[in-house]
Amino acid sequence: MDLMWNDGLKVGNDMMDHDHRELLDLLARFPGAGDDAFVALFAEVAEHLTEHFERENALMREHGFFAYHCHHGEHESVLADVRALLDAARSGDLRGARTYIETGIGPWFINHRNSMDWVTAQTLKGA
């Protein structure tokens, strides 16, 4: 996972930008992590995403964001996947979680940031 925070990743909402930076900082800690450290870090990612998505969902509801159900739905889908991968990792099967960290979460993050989060942040600027 070579994705590092830079100002070009900002969406223009301080809370979202702060949470995105924290996620990327967490992901930067994975390379070289042994199994126990990996599982602990993956649990931190799951907790971070849960809290971030809760804050973002609340922000969208507060402002009556027009695409709330779509954006919220993606959050729920990601959380379901991450929680299932975490359960498997805690049971000793780290393959799915490692693959997700190495090849899945980065492209998902960029796509989600460039689409749903960007539109959300820009819409809320005008709210």
C-alpha positions in Angstrom: 0.0 0.0 0.0 1.9 3.1 -1.2 -0.9 5.6 -0.9 0.3 8.6 1.2 -1.6 11.7 2.3 -1.1 14.8 0.3 -3.1 18.0 -0.1 -4.4 16.8 -3.5 -6.5 14.3 -1.6 -8.5 17.0 0.3 -12.2 17.1 -0.5 -12.7 20.5 1.3 -14.4 19.3 4.4 -12.2 19.5 7.5 -13.7 16.4 9.2 -13.6 14.2 6.1 -10.1 15.4 5.2 -8.9 14.7 8.8 -10.4 11.2 8.8 -9.0 10.4 5.4 -5.5 11.4 6.5 -5.8 9.3 9.6 -6.8 6.3 7.5 -3.8 6.7 5.2 -1.6 7.1 8.2 -2.9 3.8 9.6 -2.4 2.0 6.3 1.2 3.2 6.2 1.8 1.1 9.3 1.0 -2.3 7.6 4.2 -3.0 5.6 6.3 -5.6 7.4 3.7 -6.2 10.1 3.8 -9.8 11.5 0.5 -11.7 11.9 -0.3 -10.4 15.4 0.5 -6.8 14.6 -1.4 -7.1 11.3 -4.6 -8.3 13.0 -4.3 -5.5 15.6 -3.8 -2.9 12.9 -6.7 -4.3 10.8 -8.9 -4.0 13.9 -7.8 -0.3 14.2 -8.8 0.2 10.5 -12.2 -1.4 11.2 -12.7 0.9 14.2 -11.5 4.0 12.3 -13.8 3.3 9.4 -16.8 2.7 11.7 -16.2 6.0 13.5 -15.5 7.9 10.3 -18.5 6.6 8.5 -20.7 7.4 11.5 -19.5 11.0 11.5 -19.9 11.3 7.8 -23.4 9.7 7.8 -24.5 12.1 10.6 -23.2 15.1 8.6 -25.1 14.0 5.5 -28.3 13.4 7.5 -27.9 16.8 9.2 -27.7 18.6 5.9 -30.3 16.5 4.1 -27.7 15.3 1.5 -29.6 14.2 -1.6 -27.5 11.0 -2.1 -27.4 9.9 1.5 -28.9 6.5 0.9 -26.4 5.7 -1.9 -23.4 7.0 0.1 -24.5 5.4 3.3 -25.1 2.1 1.5 -21.5 2.0 0.3 -20.3 2.7 3.8 -22.4 -0.3 5.1 -21.1 -2.6 2.4 -17.5 -1.7 3.1 -18.0 -2.2 6.9 -19.6 -5.6 6.3 -16.6 -6.7 4.2 -14.1 -5.3 6.7 -15.8 -6.9 9.7 -16.0 -10.3 7.9 -12.3 -10.0 7.0 -11.4 -9.1 10.6 -13.4 -12.0 12.0 -11.5 -14.4 9.6 -8.1 -12.8 10.5 -8.9 -13.1 14.3 -9.6 -16.8 13.6 -6.2 -17.2 11.9 -7.0 -16.7 8.2 -5.3 -13.5 7.3 -5.3 -14.1 3.5 -8.4 -12.0 2.7 -7.4 -9.2 5.0 -3.9 -9.0 3.7 -5.2 -9.0 0.1 -7.6 -6.2 1.0 -4.9 -4.1 2.5 -2.4 -4.8 -0.3 -4.7 -4.4 -3.3 -8.3 -3.5 -2.3 -8.6 -0.6 0.1 -6.3 1.8 -1.8 -8.3 1.7 -5.1 -11.6 1.7 -3.1 -10.5 4.8 -1.1 -9.4 6.8 -4.2 -12.6 5.9 -6.1 -14.8 6.7 -3.0 -12.9 9.9 -2.4 -13.1 11.0 -6.0 -16.8 10.3 -6.3 -19.1 10.1 -3.3 -16.9 12.0 -0.8 -16.1 14.7 -3.3 -19.7 15.3 -4.3 -20.7 15.2 -0.6 -18.1 17.7 0.5 -18.8 20.1 -2.5 -22.6 19.9 -1.9 -22.2 20.6 1.8 -20.1 23.7 1.0 -23.1 25.2 -0.6 -25.5 24.1 2.2 
